[in-house]
Amino acid sequence: MKSFYAAKYESAWYIFLAVVFVPALIVSMNASELSVSETYQYALAYIGNNTFAWLGYLLYLPVGTIACLLPSDTQGLMIFPHMIFGDFAIYMFWLLIVTTYPPFYRGPSLKERLTAAKA
């Protein structure tokens, strides 16, 4: 049986958040009244316009699928940060989402943190 590497799990989680979930959240904010096929087209156009076109073709299916699963009122999440940070708010929001812990995260215990602090 292969051993489980927590570092690989965490890095895969952060890559998923940065590459798939945050663009899906942004697409769901702007595509709240679109059908599923229109949401896929919007995801392809959004990713293709803001990055490379080949990356849009690679990611529009997972981004569009997750955007369809997210609630349509997620645009309310950006109102307050946009009032404070202006157009920089999307980067602050991206930073907030990307710094979340992965599911089933088991960080160092209190005993391990105290032992490391004494050393």
N, C-alpha and C positions, 0 to 999 in steps of 0.2 A: 504494500500500500504506500502510495506516495505521501510524503509529508506536506502539510499545508503551509504555504509561505504567506504570512500576513502582509509583508511588504508588497508582494505582487497583487494581492487582493486590493489593498488600499490604492496602489497606483492605477489599477484598472478602474476602480471606482472614480477616482479623480479625473481620469481621462474621459470616462463616460459622462461625467457631469460637465466637463468643459466642452466636449465635442458634440454631444447629443442633447443633453437635457436643457442646458441654458439656451441654445438656439431654438429648441422646441418650445420653451417657455416664452421666448420672444415672439415666435410665430403664432403661438396660441393667443397672445395678447392682441395681435393685429388681425387674426383670421377667425374672430369669434362667430361671425355670421356666415361663414363659408361652408360649403358641403365638404365631404371627405376628399373628393377628387380635386376640388378647388384648393383645399388646404395643402395637398401634395404639390400642386402646381405653385402655390405661393411659397412653400418651403424650398422648392427647387430654385425659384427666382430669387428668394431672399439670400440663400446660401451662395448661389452663383454670382449675385451682384456684390456681395460683401467679401467674398473670398475668390478662390479659383473656380472656374466652371466645372472642372472634373470633380472637384470636391462636392459640388452641389449634386451631381449625378450619383456620387457615392453615398451621400448622407441624407438625401431627401426622403427616402422611405422610413428610416428609423425616426428622423426628426418629425416628419409628418404624422406618423403613427402616434408618437407620444403627444404631439400637439393636439391631435384629435381626442386623446384621452384626458387631457388636462381640462379643468373647468374654464368656461368662456369668460368668466369675470376676473381673470388674473391681471387684467390691465389696472385694476384698482391697487395692485401692489406697487406700481410704479409712480403713482400720483405724488405721494409725499416725498420720496427721494428725488423726483424730478423737480419739485419746488425748491429743494435745498441745493442740489448739485447741478441742476440744469441738464445740459446734454451729456455731462459726464456721469449721470445717474446710472446709465446702462452698464458702465464698467464697474461701478460700485455694487450694483445688484449682482453682476456676474461674480464679483469677488465674494460677496456674501454667500451665494449658492455654492461656489466651488470649495469653500472652506468648511462645508458640513462633513460630519463624520460618516463613514460608510455604515450600512446596516450591519448589525451583529458586531459592532466595534467593541473590542475589549482592549482598552488602553492599559497602561501600567497601573498596577494596584497602588493603594496608598502606601503600603509597606515598601514597594519597589521605588516609589518616588521619594520617600523619606531616606531610604538607603542611598539612593543616587545623590540626594542633596547633601548628605553627610560626607560623601567621598570627595 
